[in-house]
């Protein structure tokens, strides 16, 4: 009961701290927010589910509020989009802190399957669809003043594009932490990855957007962590390596590129283990 109250207090503090930042379109961490996230990480040892449920509810409410603001004539599309990206960035950051704590140490703190599944879906959704959510055509002249000068070099440096990349990175890191929580989580992530990857490399046109998405997916999966603390974890880790083995995935054209992407993925995942660190 006490842990739950502490968790609720910390989540409320998190909401208050990011509220102003969301309006400003500022996704940076200051000292106060860093301390709050650390508090969430520590509290999650005893109240991970409660914290994640509150964070998920906050995200949904904040996005709804931002969407209603977008419909207002006083709010430009670009400004509203930027607020939504900041919300996603803060959510991914906070959720990752909680999940990271839950998967650390020799004793894993379980997270409800429904919550794990929702977080996994959100992470994959951003990894696979970020370029559809935030497009060059959707950016407007919402950057003014000093920022307009700073980002006048092109869309690639537009604040919303930078934020999009930040959200995708955080989503990838969250997926990696989820893979470490339990053998079931790793197996679930493996199944989704193989399904999405297989569909995309089946494209005959090696330069198609689907092929590029497949390579991006491999890049995002580099944060997956394997462990062998229990028989179940060891079995799931071996199963992952076997399923992702590059020669099992043959593309109809330019076969070596998907295989190289998988080789790079496995190299990144296995490097910590080769160095004697249980990733």
N, C-alpha and C positions, 0 to 999 in steps of 0.2 A: 504494500500500500504506500509506504513512504517513498519507494523508488518510483512508483507511478506518479506521485505528486511532484517529485523533483523533475521527472521527465517532462511533465506537462508545463511546469514553470519554465524550463529551458526552451521548450518549443515556442511558448509565448514570447520569450525574450528574443528568440531567433526571428519570429514574425515581425516584431517591432523594429528590429535592427535592419531587416532587409526591405521593409516597407518604403522607407525614404529612398533607398538605393534603386528600387524598382521604378519609382517615379522619375528618377534621374537617368535611368538607363545605365546604371553603374553596377557592374558585376564583380568589382574588386572586393577583396577582404580587408577589413581594417583590424586593429588589435582586439577590439571588443567582440567582433563577429568571430574571429579566430578562437577566442576564449570560449565563446558559446558553443561552437562546433566541437571543441575539445570536451566541453561538459557533456554534450550529447553523446559523444563517443564513450565517455566513462559511464554515463547513466545507462547506456544501451546494454551493458553487461547484465543488468537486471530487468530492463524494460524495453528491449529492442522492438517487440511487436507494437507496443503502445506508442512509441516514438514514430515508427514508420507509418502507422495508421494515421496519426495526426499530421505528419508531413504530407502524406498522400491527399488527405482532405484539404489541407492548406493549398496545395498545388492546384487542385481542381477549382477551389473557390477563387484563388488569385487569377487563374487563367480566364474564368468566367467574367470576373470584374474587368480584366484587361480587354476582353473581347467586347464588352458593352461600351467601354471607353472608345474602342476603335470605331464604333458606329456613330460616335458623336462628331459633329462637324468641327468641333474645336480640336480634335485629335487627328493628326495625320496618320496615314497607314504606316509610314516608316517608324514613327514614334511608338505606335501601338505594338508593332512587330518587335521592336527593340525591347519593350517592356516584357513581352511574352518570352523572349529569349533569355532575359535576365532571370525571370521566374524559373525557367527550366534549368538554368545554370546553377542557381542557388539550391534548387531541389536536388539535383543530381549530386551536388557537392555534399549536402547534408545527409542524404541517403547513403552515399558511399562511406561517410564517416561511421554511420551506425552499422552497416553491413560489414565493414572492415573490422570493427571491434568484435562482431559476432563470429567472424571466421578466424580470429587470431587465437594463438595458444593451442595447447593440446586438447582442451575441452571446448568443443564447439557449442555455442549457444544457438539453439534452434530458432528459426524464424518460420512462422506459419507458411504453409505451401501457397495459400492464396496470395499472400503478400509477396512472396518470392516470385510467383508467376507474374504478378502485376508489374513488379520492378523489371523483370526480364523482358516483358513485352514493351515497356516504355523504352528501355535501352535499345532493343533491336529496332524499334520503330524510328528512333532518331538516327541510328547508324545507317539504316537502309533508305530512309526517306528525307533526310535533312535537306538535300538539294531540291526536293520538291516543295518542302515547307518554306524555304528561303531561296527565292530565285532573283536573278539580276533584274528581271522585268518588274518584280514586285517592290524594288527599292525606289524610294522617291527622294525628293530634295529635303529630307528631314534633318540633314546635317547642316548646321549653320555656324556662323561665327568662326571661332578658332578651329573647331572641329572640321569645318568645311575646307579650310586651307590644308589641315593635316591629312585629310583623306581625299584630296582632289586628284590623286594620282590614278584613281580607277576604282572599279567596283571591288576588286580583290582585297582592297584595304578598307572597304566600307565597314563602319562599326557593326552593322547587322551581320555581315559575312564573317567578321572576326568572332562575334558572339556565337554564330552558328558552329564554327569550328571548335569553339570552347565547349559547347554543349555536347557535341559529338565525342570529343575527347573524354569528357566526364562520363558520358554514357558508356563508353568503352571501358573505362576504369571501373565503373559500377558493375558492369557485366563480369569483369575479371574477379571482383570481390565476391560476387554471387557464386561464381564457380568454385570458390574456396569454402563456402559455407557448409555444403554437404555433398555427398556423392550423387544424390538425386538432382541437385542443382546443376552439377557438372554434366550429368547425362542429359538433362533437359536442354541445356545450352548447346550441347553437342548435336542433338537431334535438329534443333532449329537452324544451327549453322550449316549443317550438311544439306538440309532441305533447300535453304536459300542459295547456298553456293552452287549446288547441283543444278538448280533451275537456271542460274545465270551463265554458267559455263556451257550449257547446252546450246546457247546461241551460236549459230554458224558464223555470224559476222564477228570476227575477233576484235573489231573496233567499236562494237555496239555499246550503248550505255549500260546494258546488262552486264557485259564483261567487266567494265570499269567498276561497277558496283560490287562484283565478285572480289576484285582485288582490294577494294576499300573495306569489304567485310573481313578479309584476311588480316588486313592491317589493324582493324578494330579488335580482333580476337587475340592480339598479341599479349593482352593483359590477363588472359586465362591462367589460372594457377593450378598446378597439380600437387597432390599431397598423398602421403602413404601412412598416415597415423593409424588408420584402421584397415581391416581387410576390405571393407566396402569402398573406402577412398582409394586404396591401391588398385582394386579391380576396376573402378571407374576411370582412374587415370590411365591404366593400361589400355582400356577400351577406347579411350579418347585417342591415344597415340595410334592405335591400330586403325580406327575409323578414318582418321585424317591423313593416313599414309598417302603421300602424293601419287603414287602409281595406281591407286584405286580410283582416281578421278581423272578421266581422260576427256578432253574437250575435242569437238569435231574439227577445229582449226587452230593452228598455233598452239599445239598441245603443251609445249614446254612452259608457256607463260603461267597458266594456272598451277602447274606442278611446281614452278619456281616460287610462286606466291605461297604455296603450302609449305615448301621447304623453309622459306624465310620465317613463316609463322612458327613452325616447330623449333627452329633454331632459337628464336626469342624465348619461347616457353621453356625450353629445356636448359637454356644457359644457366639460370640460377641453380638448377639441380646439379648440373655438372660442376658448378663452383662450390658445391657442398651446402647450398642453402635450400631449405624446404620452402619453396615459393608459396 
